[in-house]
């Protein structure tokens, strides 16, 4: 069954088609929610609320306006922002770090420390700058997908990314590992 056929069946109320349509997006939805809310229970609640809202409003989705992925992320982000406004969440970022056991212990330790430092700096950004950094670098959404998701222009997303990168660079270079980031030629270009 094609995505378009799944969408039509989901819009007509078929639960299996709805589940199949959303299944590929759920892991990244949890990741985005956790990274922005920094609390597993809150992330679970946000994703569940986004799924409910998506189900209730799927009949209004128009594939000519946006992709389903973009539309779902838009719903998810609105839920996350609403939750973030109600309460601040301050759990450590270490829960989302990759705990790879490959390589030398020193390398693993340094990599984890670099990741922790990066996430500490991301936490200091405004919510709008955290959002674009997470969606662009960690969820691999394009500028146009982010613009569509956030219902702002691509120029606004480029500006937010530029300002967020600049702020992160300043924070990283002035951090306890700043000399390491400078020596390693830290880059903000997406590979």
ROKEMI-687385 format. One record per residue: x, y, z of N, C-alpha, C, O, CB in turn. Coordinates in steps of 0.001 Angstrom, whole numbers, padded with zeros to 6 digits, always signed. Glycine has a CB too. Example, Ala and Ser with C-alpha at 12.3 -4.5 7.8 and 13.67 -1.06 7.14 Angstrom:
// ROKEMI-687385
+013190-005690+007800+012300-004500+007800+013200-003300+007800+014236-003319+008465+011308-004473+009046 +012850-002250+007080+013670-001060+007140+012900+000030+007870+013409+001138+008039+014084-000598+005725 
// end
This chain:
// ROKEMI-687385
+000837-001169+000000+000000+000000+000000+000891+001244+000000+001832+001326+000789-000958-000008+001214 +000610+002198-000863+001399+003428-000942+001034+004355+000210+000009+004174+000867+001175+004137-002298 +001886+005352+000447+001625+006348+001492+000324+007094+001206-000439+007399+002122+002800+007347+001598 +000080+007381-000063-001150+008094-000428-002387+007249-000111-003385+007765+000392-001131+008466-001927 -002313+005957-000406-003437+005067-000096-003639+004947+001415-004771+004940+001900-003204+003672-000712 -002515+004853+002163-002600+004810+003624-003263+006078+004156-004105+006028+005052-001199+004638+004245 -002865+007209+003587-003427+008486+004020-004936+008531+003787-005690+008940+004669-002746+009645+003283 -005367+008119+002624-006801+008125+002309-007568+007221+003278-008630+007596+003776-007039+007667+000846 -007021+006024+003544-007677+005105+004475-007667+005670+005903-008650+005540+006633-006982+003727+004442 -006561+006289+006291-006480+006885+007628-007481+008027+007767-008115+008183+008810-005052+007392+007911 -007618+008825+006705-008573+009929+006741-010019+009438+006788-010908+010156+007244-008373+010826+005534 -010246+008230+006321-011595+007669+006374-011851+006928+007695-012927+006365+007896-011814+006720+005192 -010846+006933+008600-011049+006369+009931-010464+004997+010168-010696+004415+011228-012466+006307+010204 -009711+004457+009221-009128+003126+009403-007918+003219+010337-006915+003851+010003-008717+002509+008032 -008022+002591+011496-006985+002673+012530-005659+002067+012083-004600+002632+012355-007456+001977+013788 -005706+000927+011401-004478+000269+010961-003692+001175+010005-002469+001273+010109-004805-001077+010276 -004380+001823+009095-003715+002728+008150-003109+003929+008886-002004+004365+008565-004715+003211+007071 -003834+004456+009866-003318+005577+010660-002039+005172+011384-001043+005894+011352-004376+006059+011677 -002074+004006+012041-000886+003515+012755+000282+003296+011804+001416+003657+012120-001206+002210+013492 +000019+002717+010658+001062+002458+009667+001652+003761+009128+002856+003851+008890+000503+001621+008515 +000813+004750+008940+001247+006048+008418+002167+006764+009410+003146+007392+009008+000026+006930+008099 +001856+006671+010691+002626+007391+011717+003828+006624+012255+004753+007229+012797+001730+007737+012858 +003826+005322+012114+004876+004483+012706+006304+004963+012419+007121+004980+013339+004726+003080+012206 +006640+005354+011176+008025+005781+010923+008424+007070+011642+009614+007338+011807+008226+005966+009450 +007453+007863+012069+007760+009172+012657+007796+009157+014181+008251+010123+014793+006749+010183+012197 +007334+008101+014790+007223+008069+016249+008587+008092+016949+008736+008844+017912+006456+006835+016675 +009596+007309+016521+010895+007388+017214+011499+008795+017183+012004+009274+018198+011876+006404+016587 +011449+009457+016026+012010+010807+015971+011158+011781+016767+011682+012758+017301+012132+011281+014519 +009857+011538+016859+008985+012402+017660+009384+012332+019132+009453+013359+019807+007500+011995+017485 +009649+011118+019633+010103+010973+021015+011437+011680+021225+011648+012332+022248+010227+009491+021386 +012324+011549+020262+013633+012182+020391+013499+013698+020443+014105+014340+021302+014545+011771+019230 +012719+014280+019541+012522+015735+019535+011891+016183+020850+012348+017149+021462+011634+016165+018336 +010851+015489+021283+010160+015862+022521+011104+015787+023714+011104+016677+024564+008945+014953+022754 +011909+014727+023781+012826+014591+024907+013905+015660+024874+014255+016224+025911+013461+013211+024909 +014428+015939+023701+015500+016921+023601+015021+018328+023968+015782+019116+024531+016076+016919+022194 +013781+018640+023654+013267+019968+023984+012717+020049+025411+012843+021088+026060+012184+020357+022997 +012119+018986+025898+011523+019018+027236+012460+018500+028320+012317+018853+029491+010255+018208+027247 +013419+017663+027928+014434+017103+028831+013837+016282+029971+014371+016256+031079+015275+018217+029407 +012742+015625+029686+012078+014802+030690+011344+013689+029952+010508+013956+029089+011091+015653+031581 +011655+012448+030291+011080+011306+029560+009561+011234+029704+008861+010991+028721+011701+010002+030052 +009051+011439+030895+007602+011368+031087+006899+012480+030314+005856+012254+029700+007251+011458+032583 +007470+013674+030348+006880+014786+029603+006956+014522+028105+006023+014850+027372+007590+016109+029948 +008051+013936+027644+008192+013609+026220+007143+012579+025808+006527+012703+024749+009616+013075+025919 +006945+011572+026639+005908+010570+026359+004537+011234+026261+003765+010956+025343+005894+009478+027455 +004245+012118+027221+002959+012823+027216+002802+013677+025959+001730+013717+025355+002828+013704+028468 +003879+014355+025573+003815+015230+024393+003549+014423+023126+002730+014820+022297+005124+016027+024241 +004231+013302+022975+004037+012481+021781+002626+011904+021766+001971+011886+020724+005085+011347+021721 +002165+011439+022903+000801+010898+022962-000233+011968+022608-001175+011709+021859+000511+010329+024363 -000049+013155+023147-000971+014252+022840-000915+014603+021351-001948+014857+020733-000638+015495+023695 +000289+014616+020779+000427+014913+019346-000247+013835+018498-000869+014145+017482+001917+015034+018960 -000129+012584+018906-000786+011494+018172-002307+011635+018237-002996+011425+017239-000355+010124+018741 -002822+011987+019399-004266+012181+019544-004742+013337+018672-005750+013230+017973-004633+012441+021016 -004004+014445+018721-004383+015611+017904-004293+015302+016412-005120+015758+015623-003486+016815+018240 -003285+014528+016038-003135+014142+014633-004312+013278+014203-004876+013474+013126-001804+013388+014409 -004675+012329+015043-005794+011443+014723-007093+012238+014578-007867+012013+013648-005951+010362+015810 -007318+013156+015492-008556+013943+015474-008633+014904+014286-009724+015254+013836-008683+014728+016765 -007482+015325+013783-007498+016330+012711-006988+015819+011370-006800+016610+010446-006679+017508+013121 -006759+014516+011242-006194+013983+009995-007090+014265+008787-006598+014386+007665-005968+012480+010126 -008372+014366+009008-009293+014646+007900-009037+016024+007285-009445+016285+006154-010743+014556+008385 -008358+016910+008036-008052+018259+007524-006701+018332+006817-006381+019352+006206-008076+019263+008666 -005902+017263+006892-004585+017286+006267-004718+017352+004749-005500+016616+004147-003769+016049+006681 -003938+018247+004141-003943+018422+002692-002516+018198+002176-001639+019021+002439-004476+019850+002293 -002267+017105+001451-000913+016812+000972-000400+017817-000064+000789+017815-000382-000879+015428+000380 -001260+018654-000581-000815+019676-001530-000170+020863-000820+000553+021646-001437-001990+020156-002377 -000431+020990+000459+000114+022112+001231+001436+021744+001902+002373+022542+001917-000895+022567+002287 +001509+020541+002451+002718+020106+003169+002804+018585+003138+001826+017893+002856+002715+020623+004642 +003998+018087+003436+004145+016637+003554+003555+016195+004890+003427+017000+005813+005646+016208+003436 +003201+014934+004990+002641+014425+006241+003657+014559+007365+003292+014897+008492+002206+012957+006087 +004925+014299+007073+005996+014408+008066+006046+015822+008634+006122+016007+009848+007359+014032+007444 +006002+016802+007764+006043+018201+008182+004819+018549+009018+004928+019197+010059+006131+019126+006961 +003663+018116+008554+002412+018406+009249+002414+017789+010651+002027+018447+011617+001213+017882+008437 +002845+016537+010767+002898+015876+012068+003878+016581+012998+003569+016800+014169+003290+014405+011906 +005066+016942+012484+006050+017645+013318+005501+018992+013788+005790+019429+014902+007367+017852+012540 +004718+019639+012949+004122+020917+013340+003193+020717+014539+003242+021490+015496+003347+021546+012152 +002363+019704+014492+001468+019394+015611+002293+019070+016860+002004+019571+017947+000527+018204+015253 +003311+018237+016699+004168+017846+017816+004820+019067+018460+004813+019199+019684+005244+016862+017344 +005378+019949+017653+006060+021125+018198+005099+022051+018932+005465+022632+019954+006757+021888+017085 +003889+022196+018433+002915+023030+019140+002605+022445+020519+002471+023186+021493+001618+023164+018312 +002491+021130+020602+002251+020472+021890+003450+020687+022813+003276+021026+023983+001982+018955+021692 +004663+020491+022295+005876+020647+023100+005995+022076+023615+006280+022288+024794+007124+020270+022279 +005781+023057+022742+005906+024454+023166+004881+024805+024235+005182+025553+025166+005747+025389+021968 +003684+024275+024107+002648+024522+025110+003068+023932+026456+002902+024566+027498+001295+023925+024657 +003608+022723+026425+004066+022092+027662+005249+022850+028262+005326+023021+029479+004454+020631+027403 +006160+023298+027420+007346+024018+027901+006961+025347+028542+007603+025786+029496+008330+024258+026747 +005932+025978+028031+005482+027243+028619+004861+027032+029996+004979+027881+030879+004474+027926+027695 +004199+025887+030167+003545+025605+031452+004554+025283+032543+004355+025636+033706+002566+024446+031303 +005622+024623+032171+006566+024167+033189+007952+024048+032572+008094+023659+031412+006117+022810+033797 +008943+024375+033331+010328+024199+032881+010801+022813+033274+010519+022348+034378+011263+025290+033483 +011521+022150+032375+012024+020806+032650+013549+020854+032642+014152+021384+031709+011486+019771+031603 +014175+020298+033685+015626+020363+033805+016241+019006+034136+016916+018878+035157+016010+021371+034864 +016033+018022+033324+016722+016751+033551+017956+016715+032662+018002+017409+031646+015783+015528+033263 +018948+015924+033023+020203+015940+032279+020063+015390+030866+019241+014516+030589+021243+015152+033020 +020897+015935+029982+020918+015501+028581+021592+014147+028435+021469+013519+027384+021635+016535+027711 +022295+013680+029448+023063+012447+029315+022212+011253+028917+022728+010296+028341+023765+012147+030600 +020908+011290+029215+020038+010163+028859+019950+009943+027359+019640+008834+026921+018651+010384+029415 +020215+010976+026554+020085+010806+025112+021424+010599+024419+021477+010432+023200+019390+011998+024520 +022492+010611+025182+023799+010419+024570+023968+008979+024134+023477+008056+024783+024915+010816+025537 +024663+008801+023035+024948+007459+022548+026045+006862+023417+027145+007410+023498+025365+007475+021042 +025754+005760+024054+026714+005101+024955+027446+003976+024224+027455+002835+024687+025993+004543+026210 +028047+004292+023104+028743+003299+022303+029913+002705+023081+030649+003427+023753+029234+003917+020991 +030079+001410+022989+031160+000713+023687+032350+000473+022761+033351-000102+023188+030658-000620+024251 +032260+000901+021504+033357+000702+020566+034470+001712+020825+034221+002802+021341+032856+000817+019119 +035676+001352+020471+036794+002283+020552+037506+002232+021896+037174+001434+022773+036313+003681+020291 +038479+003096+022029+039286+003183+023233+038524+003904+024340+037749+004818+024059+040606+003899+022942 +038731+003504+025596+038026+004152+026710+038256+005667+026762+037335+006427+027063+038465+003529+028024 +039485+006103+026468+039773+007544+026505+038974+008284+025431+038442+009366+025677+041286+007800+026313 +038897+007693+024247+038162+008310+023148+036670+008383+023478+036021+009400+023234+038386+007525+021840 +036138+007303+024031+034722+007271+024408+034438+008343+025452+033444+009063+025365+034327+005873+024949 +035327+008440+026441+035146+009430+027502+035168+010848+026922+034296+011658+027235+036242+009272+028581 +036158+011150+026082+036257+012484+025488+035059+012800+024603+034554+013922+024611+037540+012606+024680 +034607+011815+023845+033435+012013+022980+032191+012301+023819+031402+013184+023483+033201+010771+022088 +032017+011554+024909+030871+011792+025795+030954+013168+026440+029947+013863+026573+030796+010709+026880 +032153+013554+026836+032322+014883+027445+032012+015982+026432+031369+016975+026771+033760+015054+027990 +032468+015807+025184+032155+016788+024135+030654+016882+023905+030109+017979+023777+032863+016417+022823 +029980+015722+023852+028533+015708+023648+027809+016379+024814+026876+017155+024606+028032+014268+023473 +028235+016083+026021+027615+016702+027197+027774+018222+027137+026831+018968+027400+028240+016144+028505 +028964+018662+026791+029232+020104+026698+028352+020747+025629+027788+021820+025844+030723+020361+026384 +028239+020094+024489+027392+020604+023410+025942+020712+023872+025298+021738+023653+027490+019696+022169 +025425+019670+024505+024037+019688+024956+023810+020710+026062+022735+021305+026140+023629+018310+025440 +024796+020919+026907+024662+021968+027929+024547+023333+027265+023775+024182+027710+025867+021945+028903 +025306+023540+026216+025238+024811+025481+023904+024954+024745+023326+026041+024716+026405+024914+024479 +023414+023867+024151+022121+023914+023464+021013+024274+024453+020101+025026+024111+021815+022557+022779 +021083+023745+025672+020074+024039+026692+019982+025528+027000+018923+026016+027396+020384+023276+027966 +021070+026244+026821+021102+027678+027149+020467+028539+026060+020184+029716+026283+022539+028128+027377 +020243+027955+024886+019630+028712+023793+018144+028935+024066+017535+028230+024871+019824+027977+022449 +017578+029917+023389+016131+030125+023483+015433+028915+022867+016050+028155+022121+015695+031456+022763 +014159+028735+023173+013407+027584+022659+013387+027587+021128+013516+026528+020514+011963+027595+023209 +013230+028749+020507+013181+028779+019044+014518+028386+018425+014549+027761+017365+012776+030167+018560 +015629+028749+019082+016940+028364+018560+017242+026896+018852+017841+026216+018019+018032+029254+019160 +016841+026401+020013+016988+024969+020298+016234+024157+019255+016739+023157+018744+016473+024631+021722 +015031+024596+018949+014175+023864+018015+014827+023730+016648+014864+022632+016093+012826+024558+017879 +015344+024828+016092+015926+024735+014746+017203+023903+014748+017459+023165+013797+016218+026133+014194 +018000+024011+015798+019229+023207+015881+018871+021719+015940+019459+020910+015222+020076+023614+017130 +017924+021364+016778+017539+019959+016935+016913+019418+015658+017243+018316+015222+016563+019797+018106 +016007+020191+015054+015355+019702+013833+016341+019600+012668+016264+018659+011877+014192+020625+013450 +017258+020550+012556+018181+020571+011423+019309+019545+011575+019564+018761+010662+018771+021964+011262 +019979+019554+012726+021149+018696+012891+020828+017304+013417+021497+016337+013052+022117+019351+013810 +019829+017191+014256+019580+015908+014901+018418+015139+014288+018369+013912+014382+019320+016121+016357 +017491+015841+013666+016385+015166+012990+016564+015189+011475+015776+014588+010745+015054+015817+013370 +017592+015877+011008+017958+015912+009595+016833+016447+008697+016667+015996+007563+018353+014524+009141 +016059+017418+009218+015053+018074+008383+015733+019175+007578+016683+019801+008046+013887+018653+009249 +015243+019405+006375+015790+020475+005543+015255+021822+006024+014307+021883+006807+015436+020250+004047 +015869+022888+005551+015420+024231+005906+013972+024436+005474+013182+025022+006214+016328+025297+005261 +013620+023959+004287+012243+024136+003817+011261+023320+004660+010147+023775+004917+012127+023734+002337 +011663+022113+005095+010786+021313+005960+010591+021987+007318+009486+021994+007861+011366+019899+006152 +011664+022548+007858+011556+023241+009148+010676+024481+009000+009829+024753+009851+012962+023635+009684 +010880+025227+007920+010076+026429+007685+008598+026077+007586+007746+026767+008146+010535+027148+006405 +008308+025016+006882+006931+024573+006742+006368+024097+008077+005219+024388+008410+006835+023463+005704 +007167+023375+008830+006741+022876+010132+006443+024017+011095+005452+023980+011823+007807+021963+010721 +007296+025021+011097+007138+026133+012032+006285+027264+011469+006036+028259+012150+008491+026669+012419 +005846+027113+010246+005051+028121+009522+005703+029502+009553+005071+030508+009875+003645+028208+010117 +006986+029512+009208+007741+030750+009025+008500+030626+007707+008532+029556+007099+008723+031021+010236 +009099+031708+007278+009816+031681+006000+011146+030937+006128+011682+030775+007225+010061+033113+005496 +011660+030492+004992+012972+029834+004986+014047+030800+005447+015008+030400+006105+013309+029295+003582 +013888+032076+005103+014840+033097+005549+014891+033200+007064+015959+033395+007644+014478+034449+004957 +013738+033069+007701+013679+033104+009168+014423+031909+009749+015150+032049+010732+012211+033115+009661 +014247+030742+009153+014947+029539+009639+016447+029708+009451+017225+029386+010349+014450+028263+008896 +016861+030209+008290+018292+030432+008056+018856+031413+009075+019961+031221+009583+018533+030955+006627 +018102+032458+009371+018534+033447+010355+018646+032828+011746+019625+033054+012458+017563+034631+010382 +017636+032044+012126+017672+031390+013441+018843+030426+013545+019516+030368+014575+016361+030645+013705 +019089+029661+012470+020240+028741+012471+021548+029514+012592+022445+029117+013336+020251+027881+011186 +021653+030615+011860+022866+031436+011899+023118+031957+013316+024228+031846+013837+022753+032618+010908 +022088+032521+013929+022234+033065+015282+022492+031956+016305+023301+032133+017215+020978+033858+015674 +021817+030825+016162+022021+029708+017089+023437+029159+016970+024076+028867+017981+020997+028590+016824 +023927+029019+015750+025305+028533+015546+026311+029494+016168+027260+029076+016832+025606+028356+014037 +026092+030783+015946+027000+031786+016504+027026+031740+018021+028093+031798+018632+026600+033176+016041 +025855+031636+018627+025765+031560+020084+026406+030275+020601+027123+030297+021601+024301+031640+020536 +026149+029156+019923+026757+027890+020338+028277+027946+020213+028997+027462+021087+026201+026728+019499 +028751+028528+019140+030201+028625+018933+030844+029435+020070+031870+029035+020620+030513+029281+017553 +030228+030583+020416+030756+031401+021518+030764+030608+022825+031748+030618+023564+029919+032693+021686 +029655+029920+023097+029559+029155+024336+030581+028019+024368+031230+027793+025389+028146+028595+024503 +030723+027307+023252+031653+026181+023213+033103+026632+023345+033891+025995+024042+031474+025402+021923 +033455+027723+022682+034832+028200+022751+035178+028752+024128+036343+028736+024524+035067+029263+021698 +034185+029238+024860+034444+029754+026200+034228+028693+027286+034399+028976+028471+033554+030952+026469 +033855+027487+026885+033600+026411+027843+034902+025774+028309+035985+026109+027830+032687+025349+027224 +034771+024854+029248+035948+024156+029784+036659+023323+028723+037845+023026+028869+035539+023260+030944 +035946+022935+027644+036541+022165+026560+036749+023031+025318+036946+022506+024222+035661+020960+026221 +036709+024323+025479+036792+025234+024340+038019+025050+023480+037934+025108+022254+036756+026624+024817 +039179+024824+024120+040395+024630+023343+040310+023368+022491+040871+023323+021396+041605+024559+024267 +039613+022343+022983+039457+021098+022223+038568+021335+020995+038878+020852+019906+038852+019981+023122 +037464+022077+021166+036584+022362+020043+037325+023184+018988+037130+022987+017789+035322+023105+020521 +038184+024116+019450+038939+024949+018521+039981+024115+017771+040133+024259+016558+039620+026107+019271 +040705+023237+018492+041740+022399+017879+041145+021413+016877+041739+021148+015832+042513+021638+018957 +039978+020876+017197+039373+019874+016330+038713+020507+015109+038165+019794+014269+038354+019058+017106 +038756+021835+014998+038154+022491+013845+036652+022285+013798+036088+021964+012751+038781+021982+012569 +036014+022472+014934+034572+022269+015063+033839+022937+013913+034066+024114+013633+034063+022814+016406 +032983+022216+013259+032270+022753+012111+030777+022643+012313+030299+021711+012961+032683+022036+010837 +030038+023587+011763+028587+023587+011865+027948+023247+010543+026737+023398+010385+028088+024924+012350 +028730+022797+009599+028169+022409+008321+027620+021001+008418+028236+020109+009000+029218+022510+007205 +026455+020825+007838+025821+019514+007836+026498+018659+006773+026628+019084+005625+024283+019625+007577 +026930+017459+007146+027587+016581+006161+026581+015783+005407+026947+014991+004538+028575+015647+006829 
// end
